[in-house]
Amino acid sequence: MKNVVALLFVLLELTTYSQTKNDTIWYAANWQRTTYSKVKAFYGIKDYDETGRGMATYYYKNGTLHSRQNEFNDLKDGLCIWYYSDGKKSTEAYYKNDTLHGELKKYTELEQLKYMHEYEMGEILNKTDYNLKTGNPLCASNRSY
């Protein structure tokens, strides 16, 4: 009985381990992949499930969070968030198959909403700029650019 329980435990652990892929990827300043000893700017950890869908988390070389990106087969797919080097949110955008699709929000380093754009498969539908003093919309347009 003990052998059966031990075998089941080992099989469960192997199944759980084989269902996710978690790799650290090192990047040079130009986002070209490199080795750890040559890292100049960024590194990332990708945690994918067996379908190729998951989260890629990138860090500045000093360890501060750079971005968190939902990905599918190494392409941005879903909500992606970028951060300034001080940890404050810089940009929030939705992607589909590595193409802007949905809202993109850009923030200042003081965490104020600077502008918001809406995309449909890379085509801009709406643009709204915000007054940095009041936070109110300055202008909005819904024409293609």
C-alpha positions as CSV (number, residue, x, y, z in Angstrom):
1,M,0.0,0.0,0.0
2,K,2.8,2.4,0.9
3,N,4.4,1.7,-2.5
4,V,1.2,2.5,-4.3
5,V,0.8,5.8,-2.4
6,A,4.4,6.7,-3.1
7,L,4.1,5.9,-6.8
8,L,0.9,8.0,-7.1
9,F,2.7,10.9,-5.4
10,V,5.6,10.7,-7.8
11,L,3.2,10.5,-10.8
12,L,1.3,13.5,-9.6
13,E,4.5,15.5,-9.2
14,L,5.7,14.6,-12.6
15,T,2.4,15.5,-14.2
16,T,2.3,18.9,-12.4
17,Y,5.9,19.6,-13.4
18,S,5.3,18.7,-17.1
19,Q,2.3,21.0,-17.4
20,T,4.2,24.2,-17.0
21,K,7.2,25.8,-18.6
22,N,9.1,28.3,-16.6
23,D,12.3,29.7,-18.1
24,T,14.5,32.7,-17.3
25,I,15.5,34.6,-20.5
26,W,18.2,37.2,-20.5
27,Y,18.1,40.3,-22.7
28,A,20.6,42.9,-23.9
29,A,19.6,46.6,-24.1
30,N,18.2,46.1,-27.6
31,W,15.9,43.2,-26.4
32,Q,18.1,40.6,-28.2
33,R,18.4,37.4,-26.2
34,T,21.8,36.9,-24.5
35,T,23.4,35.0,-21.7
36,Y,23.4,35.9,-18.0
37,S,27.0,37.2,-18.0
38,K,26.2,39.6,-20.9
39,V,22.9,41.0,-19.4
40,K,22.9,44.8,-19.8
41,A,19.3,45.8,-19.3
42,F,16.5,43.2,-18.8
43,Y,15.7,39.6,-18.0
44,G,12.4,37.8,-18.1
45,I,10.7,34.7,-16.7
46,K,8.1,33.0,-18.8
47,D,5.6,30.7,-17.2
48,Y,3.5,28.9,-19.8
49,D,1.1,26.0,-19.6
50,E,1.0,23.0,-22.0
51,T,-1.0,25.1,-24.5
52,G,1.6,27.8,-24.8
53,R,-0.4,30.3,-22.8
54,G,0.9,32.1,-19.8
55,M,2.6,35.1,-18.2
56,A,5.9,36.6,-19.1
57,T,7.4,38.8,-16.4
58,Y,10.3,41.0,-17.3
59,Y,12.6,42.9,-14.9
60,Y,15.2,45.7,-15.2
61,K,18.7,44.4,-14.5
62,N,18.5,45.8,-10.9
63,G,15.5,43.5,-10.2
64,T,12.7,46.1,-10.5
65,L,9.6,45.0,-12.3
66,H,9.6,46.1,-16.0
67,S,6.5,44.5,-17.4
68,R,4.0,41.6,-17.0
69,Q,2.6,40.3,-20.3
70,N,0.0,37.7,-21.0
71,E,1.4,35.7,-23.9
72,F,0.4,32.9,-26.2
73,N,3.3,31.1,-28.0
74,D,5.7,34.0,-27.3
75,L,3.2,36.7,-28.6
76,K,1.5,39.3,-26.4
77,D,-2.1,38.2,-26.0
78,G,-4.3,39.8,-23.3
79,L,-3.5,42.4,-20.7
80,C,0.1,43.7,-20.7
81,I,1.4,46.2,-18.1
82,W,4.7,48.1,-18.3
83,Y,6.4,50.0,-15.4
84,Y,8.8,52.8,-15.0
85,S,12.1,51.9,-13.4
86,D,10.8,53.3,-10.0
87,G,8.0,50.7,-10.1
88,K,5.1,53.0,-11.0
89,K,2.8,51.9,-13.8
90,S,3.7,53.3,-17.2
91,T,1.4,51.7,-19.8
92,E,-1.5,49.3,-19.8
93,A,-2.6,47.7,-23.0
94,Y,-4.5,44.8,-24.4
95,Y,-3.2,42.7,-27.3
96,K,-4.5,39.9,-29.5
97,N,-1.9,37.9,-31.4
98,D,0.8,40.6,-30.7
99,T,-1.4,43.3,-32.1
100,L,-3.0,46.1,-30.1
101,H,-6.7,45.2,-29.6
102,G,-8.7,47.1,-26.9
103,E,-7.6,49.9,-24.6
104,L,-4.2,51.3,-24.2
105,K,-3.6,53.7,-21.3
106,K,-0.4,55.7,-20.9
107,Y,0.5,57.2,-17.4
108,T,2.9,59.8,-16.4
109,E,5.7,59.1,-13.9
110,L,3.4,60.8,-11.3
111,E,0.8,58.1,-12.0
112,Q,-1.6,60.4,-13.8
113,L,-3.5,59.2,-16.9
114,K,-2.0,60.9,-19.8
115,Y,-4.0,59.4,-22.7
116,M,-6.2,56.5,-23.6
117,H,-6.5,55.0,-27.1
118,E,-8.8,52.2,-28.2
119,Y,-7.7,49.8,-30.9
120,E,-9.2,47.1,-33.0
121,M,-6.6,44.7,-34.4
122,G,-4.0,47.5,-34.6
123,E,-6.3,50.1,-36.0
124,I,-6.9,53.1,-33.7
125,L,-10.6,53.8,-33.1
126,N,-10.7,56.4,-30.4
127,K,-8.1,58.8,-28.8
128,T,-8.6,60.7,-25.5
129,D,-6.0,63.0,-24.0
130,Y,-6.3,64.0,-20.3
131,N,-5.6,67.3,-18.5
132,L,-2.7,66.4,-16.1
133,K,-3.8,69.0,-13.6
134,T,-7.5,68.1,-13.3
135,G,-7.5,64.5,-14.7
136,N,-10.4,65.5,-17.0
137,P,-10.5,64.6,-20.7
138,L,-9.1,67.4,-22.9
139,C,-10.4,66.0,-26.2
140,A,-11.6,62.8,-27.6
141,S,-11.9,61.7,-31.2
142,N,-13.3,58.7,-32.8
143,R,-11.8,58.8,-36.3
144,S,-9.1,56.6,-37.8
145,Y,-5.6,58.0,-37.8
